[in-house]
């Protein structure tokens, strides 16, 4: 267990050269620091929920992380009756487009997932939007699924705010876990199914490239499937 954790930590090392190589990405990646408060999760597979704008890109990035065994796009919060792409994307519901991932903490820790999220997935300074997508349903949020995840998330957010990495205030929120409704089938594995889609090429493919360049040790070339 300790050896695998040490290998995972080493794999997340970021080099200045790698950051320069991905500086052309649609949204520039940021070399978020390693967490000081490490996750202590034990006992098999865990789940985590992240909201970071359009779920296509969030799912695509985490789908390429070693130790992640499933990544499902969906809607967090709100009601089941309103959990549809048409309604959520209209901005009339309380949902957030989000991704529920399943991961093995012996391979990739929760604090390392947070680091990836803030490095290449979402800009934590954008309020109720990400890139070209505007609305509260595109907010960036961390949804802890356990007391341990909550403690790690709070500590890491505090660490990032103290580090002063971004020029603007961090507005990413920690939200209470609510119901998660999987999105329609057409939105699952969207990047895998639509690699030449204009939105994917402009906004999401650069995030996956940034993951590979910045964290090659945890990057997996395979794409998770339903």
C-alpha positions in Angstrom: 0.0 0.0 0.0 2.7 2.5 1.0 4.8 1.6 -2.1 1.9 2.2 -4.4 1.0 5.5 -2.7 4.6 6.6 -3.0 4.7 5.7 -6.7 1.4 7.6 -7.3 2.8 10.7 -5.5 6.0 10.6 -7.7 3.9 10.2 -10.8 2.1 13.5 -10.0 5.3 15.5 -10.1 5.0 18.5 -12.4 7.8 20.0 -14.4 8.0 23.5 -15.7 8.7 22.2 -19.2 5.5 20.2 -19.1 3.5 23.3 -18.1 5.1 25.3 -20.9 4.2 22.6 -23.4 0.5 22.8 -22.6 0.3 26.6 -22.3 -1.5 26.8 -25.6 -4.5 24.9 -24.2 -7.9 26.5 -24.5 -7.8 27.2 -20.8 -4.3 27.3 -19.6 -3.5 24.6 -17.1 -2.2 25.5 -13.6 0.4 23.5 -11.7 -1.7 23.1 -8.5 0.5 22.1 -5.5 0.5 18.6 -4.0 -1.9 18.4 -1.1 -0.4 18.8 2.4 -3.3 16.9 3.9 -3.2 13.4 2.3 -6.3 11.3 1.9 -6.4 8.2 4.2 -9.2 6.3 2.5 -9.0 2.5 2.8 -11.1 -0.5 2.0 -11.7 -0.8 -1.7 -13.3 1.3 -4.4 -14.6 4.8 -3.5 -16.8 7.3 -5.3 -16.4 11.0 -5.8 -18.4 13.7 -7.6 -16.9 16.7 -9.3 -18.6 19.6 -11.1 -16.5 21.6 -13.5 -18.5 23.1 -16.3 -19.7 20.9 -19.2 -19.5 17.3 -18.1 -18.0 16.1 -21.3 -14.6 17.4 -20.5 -14.7 16.5 -16.8 -15.5 12.9 -17.7 -12.9 12.8 -20.4 -10.1 13.9 -18.1 -10.9 11.5 -15.2 -11.5 8.7 -17.7 -7.8 8.9 -18.5 -6.6 8.7 -14.9 -5.1 5.4 -13.7 -7.0 4.0 -10.8 -10.3 5.5 -12.0 -12.6 2.5 -12.9 -15.7 4.4 -14.0 -16.7 8.0 -14.9 -20.4 8.8 -15.4 -21.7 12.2 -16.6 -24.9 13.3 -14.8 -26.7 15.9 -12.9 -26.1 16.5 -9.2 -28.8 18.0 -7.0 -32.2 19.1 -8.1 -35.1 16.7 -8.6 -35.3 13.5 -10.6 -38.2 15.0 -12.6 -36.1 17.8 -13.9 -32.9 15.8 -14.4 -32.7 16.0 -18.2 -30.2 17.7 -20.5 -32.9 20.0 -22.0 -34.0 21.3 -18.6 -30.7 21.5 -16.9 -28.9 23.2 -19.7 -31.7 25.8 -19.8 -30.7 26.9 -16.3 -34.1 26.5 -14.8 -33.2 23.7 -12.4 -30.9 23.5 -9.3 -28.7 20.8 -10.8 -25.0 21.1 -11.7 -23.6 19.2 -14.6 -21.2 16.8 -12.8 -19.3 13.6 -13.1 -19.4 10.7 -10.6 -16.2 8.7 -10.6 -15.3 5.4 -9.0 -11.6 5.0 -8.1 -9.2 2.8 -6.2 -7.5 4.8 -3.4 -4.6 2.3 -3.4 -3.8 3.6 -6.9 -4.9 7.2 -6.9 -5.8 9.1 -3.8 -8.7 11.6 -3.4 -6.3 14.5 -2.7 -4.5 13.6 -6.0 -7.8 13.7 -7.8 -8.4 17.2 -6.4 -5.0 18.3 -7.6 -5.9 17.1 -11.1 -9.2 18.8 -11.0 -7.7 22.2 -10.1 -4.8 21.8 -12.5 -6.5 20.8 -15.8 -10.3 20.4 -15.4 -11.7 23.6 -14.0 -10.8 27.3 -13.4 -11.8 27.8 -9.8 -12.0 31.6 -10.2 -15.0 31.5 -12.6 -18.3 31.9 -10.9 -21.2 30.0 -12.3 -19.5 29.3 -15.6 -16.6 27.5 -17.2 -15.1 28.7 -20.5 -17.9 29.4 -23.0 -20.6 27.9 -20.8 -22.5 30.3 -18.5 -25.0 29.5 -15.7 -25.2 28.1 -12.2 -25.5 24.6 -13.7 -21.9 25.0 -15.0 -20.5 26.0 -11.6 -17.3 24.4 -10.3 -18.0 22.4 -7.1 -16.5 19.5 -5.1 -19.0 17.1 -3.7 -17.4 15.0 -0.9 -19.0 11.6 -0.4 -17.6 10.9 3.0 -16.2 12.7 6.1 -12.7 11.9 5.0 -13.2 13.4 1.5 -14.8 16.5 3.2 -11.8 17.0 5.4 -9.4 16.6 2.6 -11.3 18.9 0.3 -11.6 21.7 3.0 -7.9 21.4 3.7 -6.9 21.6 0.0 -9.2 24.5 -0.8 -7.7 26.4 2.2 -4.2 25.5 1.0 -4.9 26.8 -2.6 -6.4 30.0 -1.3 -3.3 30.6 0.9 -1.0 29.8 -2.0 -2.3 32.7 -4.1 -1.8 30.8 -7.4 -4.6 32.6 -9.2 -5.0 36.4 -9.6 -8.7 36.2 -8.7 -10.5 34.7 -5.7 -11.3 31.0 -5.7 -15.0 30.5 -5.9 -15.2 26.7 -6.2 -17.6 25.5 -3.5 -17.8 22.3 -1.4 -21.4 21.1 -1.8 -23.3 18.7 0.3 -23.8 15.3 -1.4 -27.3 15.0 -2.9 -28.9 12.8 -5.5 -26.9 12.1 -8.7 -28.8 11.4 -11.8 -26.9 9.8 -14.8 -27.2 11.8 -18.0 -28.7 10.5 -21.2 -26.7 7.9 -23.1 -25.6 10.3 -25.8 -23.7 12.3 -23.2 -21.7 9.3 -21.8 -18.2 8.9 -23.3 -19.0 11.9 -25.4 -15.4 12.7 -26.3 -14.7 9.1 -27.2 -17.7 9.0 -29.5 -17.2 12.4 -31.0 -13.5 13.1 -31.1 -13.9 15.6 -34.0 -16.7 17.6 -32.4 -15.8 21.3 -32.6 -16.5 21.9 -28.9 -14.4 18.9 -27.9 -11.5 20.0 -30.0 -11.6 23.6 -28.7 -12.3 23.0 -25.0 -11.9 19.4 -23.9 -9.1 17.8 -25.9 -6.6 20.3 -24.6 -7.5 19.3 -21.0 -6.7 15.7 -21.7 -3.4 16.7 -23.4 -2.6 18.8 -20.4 -3.2 15.8 -18.1 -0.9 13.7 -20.2 1.8 16.3 -20.2 1.7 17.4 -16.6 1.0 14.1 -14.9 2.3 11.3 -17.3 2.6 8.9 -14.4 -1.1 8.7 -13.8 -2.2 9.2 -17.3 -3.8 6.3 -19.1 -4.1 6.2 -22.9 -7.2 4.0 -22.6 -10.6 5.5 -22.6 -13.2 4.2 -20.1 -16.4 2.9 -21.6 -19.9 2.4 -20.2 
